[in-house]
Amino acid sequence: MSHYRHHVFFCCNQRESGAACCNDHGASEVRDYAKKRVKALGLSGEGKVRVNMAGCLDRCELGPVLVVYPEAVWYTYVDRGDIDEIIDEHLLNGRPVERLRV
């Protein structure tokens, strides 16, 4: 069994070359928001949910992106409302959010 029920990775890459990247869309701040919300809901910790930042996930053209394991569901998002929907639907209720999948 996995150490976490869900492991969420936010691409927070910042490219110095000026090429498009997830952090251009505030990915680090959104990841911080998701981490706080998961903790506030009592979902964080062993056997529950872990939210991490990742370097480049190599899907910049679809960015910003995050991926939820173990299901390997990739998402894009626009704002905190989208993150709330991913947390509420996918992490709490086990239903991937089809409209945000990439």
C-alpha positions in Angstrom: 0.0 0.0 0.0 1.1 3.5 -0.8 2.2 5.8 2.1 -0.4 8.3 0.9 -3.9 7.7 -0.5 -3.3 10.6 -2.9 -0.1 12.4 -3.8 -0.6 15.7 -5.6 2.3 17.3 -7.5 2.1 20.9 -8.7 4.5 21.9 -11.5 6.1 25.0 -10.1 8.8 25.3 -12.6 10.2 28.8 -13.5 12.1 29.0 -16.7 14.8 31.6 -16.8 14.8 31.6 -20.6 11.5 33.3 -20.6 9.8 30.3 -22.2 6.3 29.4 -21.0 6.1 27.7 -17.6 3.6 26.9 -14.9 5.0 29.3 -12.4 4.1 32.1 -14.9 0.5 31.3 -13.8 1.1 31.5 -10.1 1.6 27.8 -9.6 3.6 28.2 -6.4 0.9 30.3 -4.7 -1.8 28.0 -5.8 0.1 25.0 -4.5 0.5 26.8 -1.1 -3.3 27.4 -1.1 -4.0 23.7 -1.9 -1.7 22.5 0.8 -3.3 24.8 3.4 -6.8 23.8 2.4 -6.0 20.0 2.5 -4.6 20.5 5.9 -7.6 22.5 7.1 -9.9 19.8 5.9 -7.9 17.2 7.9 -6.8 15.4 4.8 -3.1 15.7 5.2 -0.7 13.1 6.6 0.1 9.5 6.4 -2.5 7.4 4.7 -4.2 10.6 3.4 -3.1 13.3 1.0 0.3 14.9 0.4 0.6 18.0 -1.7 4.1 18.7 -3.2 5.7 21.0 -5.7 7.6 19.6 -8.6 10.1 20.9 -11.0 9.2 20.8 -14.7 6.6 18.1 -15.5 7.2 18.7 -19.2 3.7 19.7 -20.1 4.2 23.4 -20.3 1.9 23.8 -23.3 -1.0 22.6 -21.1 0.0 24.6 -18.0 -0.4 25.2 -15.4 -0.6 21.6 -14.5 -0.8 19.2 -11.5 -1.0 15.5 -11.4 -2.7 13.3 -8.8 -1.2 9.8 -8.0 -1.8 6.9 -7.8 -4.5 7.5 -10.5 -2.1 9.5 -12.7 -4.8 12.1 -13.4 -3.4 15.3 -14.9 -5.2 18.6 -14.4 -5.0 22.1 -15.5 -6.5 25.0 -13.5 -7.3 28.7 -13.7 -7.9 29.7 -10.1 -8.5 28.6 -6.6 -12.1 27.6 -7.4 -10.7 24.9 -9.8 -8.4 23.7 -7.0 -11.3 23.6 -4.6 -13.2 21.5 -7.1 -10.3 19.1 -7.5 -10.0 18.7 -3.7 -13.7 18.3 -3.1 -14.4 16.0 -6.0 -11.3 14.0 -6.6 -9.5 13.9 -3.2 -12.6 13.8 -1.0 -15.0 11.8 -3.2 -12.8 9.9 -5.6 -14.4 11.4 -8.7 -11.9 13.0 -11.2 -13.0 16.4 -12.5 -13.4 15.7 -16.2 -13.6 19.4 -17.2 -10.1 20.1 -15.9 -8.4 17.0 -17.1 -5.6 17.2 -19.7 
